[in-house]
Amino acid sequence: MGVLTTTGLSVSFGGKRAVDSFDLDVKSGSLVGLIGPNGAGKTTTIDAITGFVSAEGSVLFDGTDISGLSSTMRARAGLGRTWQSSELFDDLTVLENLQVASERVDVRGFLRDLFRPRNDDVSELMVILESLDLADSADILPTDLSHGQRKLVGVARALAAKPKVLCMDEPAAGLDTEESQTLGGRIRALVDGGLSVLLIDHDMGLVLTICDYLYVLDFGQLIAEGTPAEIRANSKVITAYLGERHGEESAPTAAPDARGNASAPAEGMVTDG
Amino acid sequence: MSTTSARSWLTPKRIPALVAGILGLVLLIVVFANADQTQAIVLGLGGGALIAAIALSITLNYQGSGVVNFAAGAIAMYGGYVYYGLRVNGQLFLPPIPNPLAPIEGIAHLAGASSFSLPHIPVFITLAHPGQGAAAFGTFVQEPAMPVWAALVISLAVLVLLGLAFHFLIFRPLRRAPVLAKVVASVGLFIVMQAIIVLRFTSSAKSVAPILPAKPVHMPRGVSLPSDQMYLVLIVILVTIGLWALFRFTRFGLATRAASENEKGALVLGYSPDFLAGVNWVASTVLAGLFGILAAPINQSIDPITITLLIVPALAAALLARFNSFIITMAAGLGIGMLVSWIQLVSNKSWFPKAGGSALPGLTDALPFLIIIVVLALRGKSLPTRGSIETIKLPFAPRSKGAFPATMVLGLATMALLFVVTPNWRLSIVNSLVGMVICLSLVVLTGYVGQISLMQMALAGIAGFTLSKVADAHHIPFPIGPLLGATAAVVVGLLAGVPALRVRGVNLAVVTFAAAVTIQNLIFANPSWSGLKGASVNSPSILGFRFGQNDPWTKLTGSGKGLLPNPWFGVFCVIVVMLLALAVVNIRRSRIGRHMLAVRANERAAAAAGVSVSGTKVLAFGVAAFIAGIGGALSGYRFGSVTAGYFGAIPSMIFLAYAYLGGISSVSGAMVGGIIVAGGILTTVFTDWLHISEQYTLLLAGIGLIIMAIQNPKGVAGAIRDGVHLIRRRRHAKVAISSADAGSVPAEVAV
């Protein structure tokens, strides 16, 4: 039994099943990938786990059923997430973005702050920023950062809340190959440090290289799961990514050995079967 | 297909039909109650037709340009006055046009040449002269100057021009702006239209003669209805059918509907969305204005407020129809009109709640408010917000550096100033200080958390009336009385704010405005609470030292009595403003401020970061209500009384304008906002130095608000800050870069 387990997780939008009874298991301290073509229901799965869409089925986090909790309560319980498009607080500096996630407000503290605002201790947050090479940007507004840096701030903000499990929604989207590789290394390092991660990404090279275990979704259905090696060899997965016709002959190219090589076809191709 | 589960019959699409059905059912039951009630309901048809027309105008605007137009009632009122001016006086009034010569004249006057005069832009264009009147029943009745048809034609032409002006000058530049900017612009338009009418016709009611023939039409069960009301209903039904057919069967209607979903949709059909929005603006302006003209005679008089405030029931009707069904809008408008009339009748019954011996007022206004709350609560998130999630574009909220010394210096300087200036200036400084407090409450709620509130002055009034009616009546001493008032404001603010938690953006503006109208009419206008003169407020005193606005005071030099107002009251106001300003600065600098700005920037991301979005909003509602309550208590002390007219819905709108103009998201903005309030320091600069009438302050505030909404800048305070920043940046360009010390706790960011 992992730290994050879903049983029969289903999400419907107006009669259409975006996710259909999905059983997912993230073992403590492991890096689990969730992949699939566009519209497969990956982001919807993360939304359902973190409480941003209403879903059927159960979500077990750290041994307790959290499916009745609000997204705020799930976040406070230690279930963090990042967003596909960063979704930073653009009116706050980078450091303040992190502070929002790491600090709680209570009435007594609020009343005291009215008269004498605390100088909150940010040394732990600076450590997080330093580990992501963002320390120089602490006092800058996110709007002044590059796309890649904004994505990193999104990760840093999620880490500031000290999550047990982090759901990452396409952290490498829009990054170049080199940035993507560096990010992969950092995610792996976090996992080796004890964090459990559920990772969505289109960069097949990245996902197949760093993940311990993979789930593959297509049209809301789980079509395969297993270790990266097993997924590479799975013909269903290849079909889902490249379409029926290419199913057999394209197998070698769809199973890249070098990271990043297959990212373009994986992103560009849509199922035509 | 038919996978209907137990809950799914209550789909969002069915709610309007459901609510309209309930409304109809209530009506039917009541109709068969007895004859005089039936009569009252039928007599509500005329007012209902006007509400329906304003609601249709709102719906047209929403369809055409995504604007929820708070000024639709004001436009109807304006149309009524255009017609009135033409028909009775034969004059077409012009809105005030800035005269480039006026400043020259003002400077000349300042230099002492008081007889110096330059040409003025005309106020009225006289098209016909009124005939000689005949004495009837001792009153002088004027012969109308212009025949009905001519006045009507010219009025409609003016309305067309107005519609075009609204489109090209205000809403076309805003077409890609967030919904909030459009709401703010329409609030500005509301203020401008009302200010123009008060400038040209004063705020007293004018009697108007009927346009449509008004003979009683007899109906079954002994019920009769004046024929003019009958015609009004017929016209509004015809207009509704016309609009329905236009939107259903023509390419134009299809394109408008397409454009309201997606601008490209209209382009595909060969129409520019801009053209569609313009046509819809003209149509909605003419529709509202025409009904303002036709319906004003039902009450035999026209004034700048009555029709303007029909925006609340009209918004209720438009909300019921989800801003898209003309037929439901019309039915709901007529239904609300009839129910209001019925409530008026039964309010004379013995069982009806009484206040001070007469029927409890304001319940007619509470009805649309209840409808709005119920509809919004039922619908929750599935409300009409064009496009996807609207981000509220509000100016940057700076973490101020050196706020404490600045506050001390400014505060002490203001205190000193209070003792040396003339009474006139002293009064305007106090007015500005009270205004600053109200603006500070908007900084917290709208500036920091992005929740637009049109009820802050109503909350201030709650505190003021509590101070007068509860604290003073029970001899509760000074510091506790105003705090009690502010606490009452918090309670009411939370009551109104909590249902609004599920509601955001424009819908929150609708809810809070309806709440303000209800509070104003249900509580402030309650004869047992206020009355015409208002409720008195005892002057404040500590240990026997009385420092009310009109308490006598001894000069500091010891040479006898000083002139009123009492500067010590001003000193007290300065201390209150200093305390609140520092508290609001501290909010921005502390955890709660960061959480507030996170909620303002992105509610979903804030929730994912563990921020309690609802908790943050509730806290902001409470804090803002408390600050507004303190402002209400101060204004009670300042006037020695509290009146219904000073607090309430329209003043709430106007204060949003001041706060926005000053700079809604910073404390310095609230200070500037206080300076520009009517009767404040800027007004005295206008009247005493530039010789511009005080009445123009409101007009300028409205125009300023519209410009702010279009330009989306940081307010006057932000502009000053940018200027200072630019100079500082040039001077310290290198220093700033080299001093970025990454490892240490960051110092305050200078912005």
Interface residues (C-beta under 8 A of the other chain):
Chain A: G15 T50 G51 F52 S70 S71 T72 A75 R76 G80 R81 W83 E87 L88 F89 D90 D91 L92 T93 L95 E96 N97 Q99 V100 A101 E103 R104 V105 G109 F110 D113 L114 F115 R116 P117 R118 N119 D120 V122 S123 M126 E130 A135 D136 A138 D139 R157 A158 A161
Chain B: T3 F396 A397 A583 N586 I587 R589 S590 R591 I592 R594 H595 L597 A598 R600 A601 N602 R604 A605 A606 A607 A608 A609 G610 V611 S612 V613 G615 T616 L619 A740 A742 G743 V745 P746 V749
